Amino acid sequence: MLNTNVTNFRRNIFALLEQTIKYNEPVNVSTKDGNAVVISEEDYNDLIETLYISSIPGMKEKIVEGLNTPLEECIAEDKVSW
């Protein structure tokens, strides 16, 4: 995470935003009233999706179970009914 103060953020906003978008590098901007974190839209959407999936009862356990299932015990993709 990059750390900067609000004055430097204003001065370098384009470069900092470009780095945040291209490399998913969050920017911590400090001000006299507190700090703010700037993240890319992609990272924001990923966080929201993770929060949503985590809110579904039992989903974490199903994901862990799936990760621990040997590949040979999995159903072939062409056999799955979507």
VOVONU-307835 format. One record per residue (C-alpha): x, y, z; residue in one letter; residue number from 1. Coordinates in steps of 0.2 Angstrom, whole numbers, plus 2048, in hexadecimal, padded with zeros to 3 digits. Example, Ala and Ser with C-alpha at 12.3 -4.5 7.8 and 13.67 -1.06 7.14 Angstrom:
<nudren <83E 7EA 827> A 1>
<nudren <844 7FB 824> S 2>
This chain:
<nudren <800 800 800> M 1>
<nudren <806 811 7FB> L 2>
<nudren <806 81E 809> N 3>
<nudren <804 831 805> T 4>
<nudren <7FD 841 80C> N 5>
<nudren <7EF 84A 804> V 6>
<nudren <7FA 858 7FD> T 7>
<nudren <805 84B 7F4> N 8>
<nudren <7F6 842 7EF> F 9>
<nudren <7EE 851 7E7> R 10>
<nudren <7FF 855 7DE> R 11>
<nudren <801 843 7D8> N 12>
<nudren <7EF 83D 7D6> I 13>
<nudren <7F0 837 7C4> F 14>
<nudren <800 82D 7C7> A 15>
<nudren <7F9 826 7D7> L 16>
<nudren <7E8 821 7D0> L 17>
<nudren <7F1 819 7C1> E 18>
<nudren <7FC 80F 7CC> Q 19>
<nudren <7EC 80A 7D6> T 20>
<nudren <7E3 804 7C7> I 21>
<nudren <7F1 7FC 7BD> K 22>
<nudren <7F9 7F3 7CC> Y 23>
<nudren <7EB 7F2 7D9> N 24>
<nudren <7F6 7FC 7E5> E 25>
<nudren <7EB 804 7F2> P 26>
<nudren <7F0 816 7F7> V 27>
<nudren <7EE 81B 80A> N 28>
<nudren <7EB 82E 80A> V 29>
<nudren <7EE 837 81B> S 30>
<nudren <7E5 847 81F> T 31>
<nudren <7E4 851 82F> K 32>
<nudren <7D3 849 832> D 33>
<nudren <7D7 837 82F> G 34>
<nudren <7DC 82C 821> N 35>
<nudren <7D4 825 811> A 36>
<nudren <7D8 817 806> V 37>
<nudren <7D7 817 7F3> V 38>
<nudren <7D5 806 7EA> I 39>
<nudren <7D1 802 7D9> S 40>
<nudren <7BF 7FE 7D3> E 41>
<nudren <7C5 7EC 7D0> E 42>
<nudren <7CB 7EA 7E2> D 43>
<nudren <7BB 7F2 7E8> Y 44>
<nudren <7B0 7E6 7DE> N 45>
<nudren <7BA 7D7 7E4> D 46>
<nudren <7B8 7DD 7F6> L 47>
<nudren <7A5 7DF 7F4> I 48>
<nudren <7A4 7CE 7EC> E 49>
<nudren <7AE 7C6 7FA> T 50>
<nudren <7A3 7CE 807> L 51>
<nudren <793 7C8 7FE> Y 52>
<nudren <79A 7B6 7FD> I 53>
<nudren <79F 7B6 80F> S 54>
<nudren <78E 7BB 814> S 55>
<nudren <786 7AC 80D> I 56>
<nudren <783 79F 81B> P 57>
<nudren <78E 78F 818> G 58>
<nudren <797 796 809> M 59>
<nudren <7A8 797 811> K 60>
<nudren <7A7 785 816> E 61>
<nudren <7A2 780 805> K 62>
<nudren <7B0 789 7FD> I 63>
<nudren <7BD 781 809> V 64>
<nudren <7B5 770 805> E 65>
<nudren <7B7 773 7F3> G 66>
<nudren <7C9 778 7F5> L 67>
<nudren <7CC 768 7FE> N 68>
<nudren <7C4 75D 7F2> T 69>
<nudren <7D0 753 7E7> P 70>
<nudren <7CE 757 7D4> L 71>
<nudren <7CB 745 7D0> E 72>
<nudren <7BB 746 7DB> E 73>
<nudren <7B4 755 7D2> C 74>
<nudren <7A7 755 7C4> I 75>
<nudren <7AD 759 7B3> A 76>
<nudren <7A8 76A 7AD> E 77>
<nudren <79F 763 79E> D 78>
<nudren <794 758 7AA> K 79>
<nudren <78E 767 7B5> V 80>
<nudren <77D 76D 7B2> S 81>
<nudren <77D 780 7B3> W 82>
